[in-house]
Structure formats: C-alpha cells, structure tokens
C-alpha cells in the first residue's frame, strides 16, 4: 500500500503541474488558432517566401504542420481529459 501511496502522490503532483502549464497556455493556443490561416498568417507566409524575414528568425509558426499539429493535439487532449474524468466519475 505504501508503494500505491507513493505512486499516486507522484502522479497527482505531476499531473497538477502539467495541468497548470496547459491552462496557462490556453491563451497562446487560442491566439495560434485565430492566427493560423488568417490574412496575417498568409501575409507572413508570403513575406517569408519572398525572403523578407531574417534568415535566423524562427519560423515554425509558418509551417502549416507545426500549428496544425499543436492545435489538433490540444483538441485531442481536451477530449481525452473529458473522457478520463467522465469515466472516473462513473466509477464513484
């Protein structure tokens, strides 16, 4: 039982910390969602293709897969959390 207590305690603390980070990132996720495919994103993409940005500038946000994957992963995680909580509530 001591092993179960240690394992559960560690899992709860780790999930709590991860959830704090995820909640704090929600504004960034909403802003990425609004930016992706917007006129601003299209112009930034065109400017990048035209070589108007410095070569050392990070441009992961202009890769279609980068934003799409983060947004899709976030949606899938939200669904997973709902499913987990729903199942846990059924078990009580």
LINCOR-V609010 format. One record per backbone hydrogen bond with DSSP energy under -0.5 kcal/mol. CO is the residue of the C=O (numbers start at 1). NH is the residue of the N-H. If there is no record, write none. Layout:
co->(CO/CO)
nh->(NH/NH)
//
This chain:
co->(1/2/3/4/5/6/7/8/9/10/11/12/13/14/15/16/17/18/19/20/21/23/25/26/27/28/29/30/31/32/35/35/38/39/40/41/42/43/44/45/46/47/48/54/59/60/62/63/64/65/66/67/68/69/70/71/72/73/74/75/76/77/78/79/80/81/82/83/84/85/86/87/89)
nh->(5/6/7/8/9/10/11/12/13/14/15/16/17/18/19/20/21/22/23/24/25/26/29/30/31/32/33/34/35/36/38/41/42/43/44/45/46/47/48/49/50/52/51/57/62/63/64/67/68/69/70/71/72/73/74/75/76/77/78/79/80/81/82/83/84/85/86/87/88/89/90/91/92)
//
